[in-house]
Amino acid sequence: MRRAILPINSFGAGVWLIFVFAGLLAIATLAFAGGEQEAEGPQSGPFTGMVSDSVCGARHVKHPELDSPRCTRECVRTGAKYMLIDGDKSYNLQGDFAQLAQFAGQRAKIGGSLQGTTIRVSSISEP
């Protein structure tokens, strides 16, 4: 007589599978519980850094003949997006295009809300 690979005992196969399923569900719930902080909503506050673009980032090498403000504006004019560079972090900027252009290539203090990697700009000023 062959022995069963899985011990079923007196509970029966159906009850044993329910316990296995419940255990897996508990493990999955605990594994995904840590990601809830980001899903809670946008963070607000002042963000400080260099207003740059998605092509050049912190280093303006695409147009070496231009200074940082003009290089940033030129990259945005040709399709890049405004970004805030803060050390090794970078954020996409959404807001008034003309207001962002005034601070292109310069340090700025940005008021707004952060959701994911995008800051929705409500104000911008010198740091």
Long-range contacts (C-beta under 8 A, 24 or more apart in sequence): 38-116, 41-115, 42-113, 42-114, 42-115, 42-120, 43-113, 43-114, 43-115, 44-112, 44-113, 44-114, 45-111, 45-114, 46-109, 46-110, 46-111, 47-84, 47-86, 47-91, 47-109, 47-110, 47-111, 47-112, 47-114, 47-119, 48-86, 48-107, 48-108, 48-109, 48-110, 48-127, 49-84, 49-85, 49-86, 49-87, 49-89, 49-91, 49-107, 49-108, 49-110, 50-84, 50-85, 50-86, 50-105, 50-106, 50-107, 50-108, 51-82, 51-83, 51-84, 51-85, 51-93, 51-100, 51-103, 51-104, 51-105, 51-106, 51-107, 51-108, 51-110, 51-124, 52-82, 52-83, 52-84, 52-85, 52-104, 52-105, 53-80, 53-81, 53-82, 53-83, 53-104, 54-80, 54-81, 54-82, 54-83, 54-92, 55-80, 56-80, 57-83, 57-85, 57-90, 58-85, 60-105, 67-105, 68-104, 68-105, 68-106, 69-104, 69-105, 69-106, 70-105, 71-105, 72-104, 72-105, 73-101, 73-104, 73-105, 76-101, 76-104, 84-108, 84-110, 84-119, 90-117, 91-117, 91-118, 91-119, 92-117, 92-118, 92-119, 93-118, 93-119, 93-121, 94-118, 94-119, 94-120, 94-121, 95-119, 95-120, 95-121, 95-122, 95-124, 96-121, 99-124, 100-124
